[in-house]
C-alpha cells in the first residue's frame, strides 16, 4: 500500500518519513498547520538547518491538504519565498486560506 503522505504532490519517501517523525501521519494532519513551524521543527530535529526546499514542499502540502487544487500551485517550487502566491490571489482562485 502506498504511503498516504505520498499522495501529496512533491512528497516522496524521504519527505514522508520526515513528516511522520514530526507527528504528521495523514494528509489531514496538515490542515491548519503552519508550514514555517513544521520547517522549524525539522531544522531543530536535524541539528539547526535543513534544505529550504523542504519549506516550499510543506507550503504546497498544507495548500493541498486544505483542498487547494490549482494545478500550478501543486508544484512545490511555486512556493519559493519570492514566488509564494499572495493570499489575495489564492482567495481569488477559490483556494481555502487560513489567516494567522
C-alpha positions in Angstrom: 0.0 0.0 0.0 1.3 3.4 -0.9 2.2 5.8 1.9 -0.8 8.2 2.2 1.5 11.2 2.6 3.0 10.5 -0.9 -0.4 11.4 -2.4 0.7 15.0 -1.7 2.3 16.5 -4.8 6.1 16.8 -4.2 6.2 14.4 -1.3 8.4 11.4 -1.8 9.6 8.7 0.6 12.1 10.9 2.4 9.8 13.8 3.0 7.0 11.4 4.1 9.5 9.9 6.6 10.4 13.4 7.9 6.7 14.3 8.3 6.0 11.1 10.2 8.9 11.9 12.5 7.3 15.3 13.2 3.9 13.6 14.1 2.2 14.1 10.7 0.9 10.7 9.5 -2.0 11.6 7.2 -2.8 14.3 4.7 -5.5 15.6 7.1 -2.9 16.1 9.8 -1.6 19.1 7.8 -4.9 21.0 7.8 -4.4 24.2 9.8 -0.7 23.6 10.2 1.9 26.4 9.7 4.5 25.3 7.1 7.1 27.6 8.7 6.6 25.9 12.1 6.8 22.4 10.5 10.1 23.5 8.8 11.4 24.9 12.1 10.7 21.6 13.8 12.5 19.8 11.0 15.5 22.1 11.3 15.7 21.5 15.1 15.4 17.8 14.5 18.3 17.9 12.0 20.6 20.0 14.2 19.6 23.5 13.2 19.3 23.5 9.5 17.5 21.7 6.7 17.3 22.4 2.9 14.9 25.3 2.4 13.2 23.3 -0.3 11.5 21.4 2.5 9.7 24.6 3.5 8.5 25.0 -0.1 7.2 21.4 -0.1 5.4 22.0 3.3 3.7 25.1 2.0 2.5 23.2 -1.0 1.5 20.2 1.2 -0.6 22.4 3.5 -2.3 24.0 0.5 -3.1 20.6 -0.9 -4.4 19.3 2.5 -6.7 22.2 2.8 -8.3 21.5 -0.5 -6.2 23.5 -2.9 -6.1 22.0 -6.4 -5.0 24.8 -8.7 -2.6 22.8 -10.9 0.2 25.3 -11.0 0.1 25.7 -7.2 0.6 21.9 -6.7 4.2 22.3 -7.9 6.3 22.8 -4.8 8.7 25.2 -6.5 5.9 27.7 -7.0 6.0 28.1 -3.2 9.6 29.6 -3.0 9.9 32.7 -1.0 9.9 35.1 -3.9 7.3 33.2 -5.9 4.9 32.5 -3.0 1.4 33.4 -4.1 -0.2 36.2 -2.1 -3.2 35.4 0.0 -5.4 37.6 -2.2 -4.5 35.6 -5.3 -5.2 32.3 -3.5 -8.6 33.6 -2.4 -9.4 34.8 -5.9 -8.7 31.3 -7.1 -11.2 30.0 -4.6 -8.4 28.3 -2.5 -9.1 27.8 1.2 -6.8 30.1 3.1 -6.3 30.2 6.8 -5.2 33.6 8.1 -2.8 33.8 11.0 
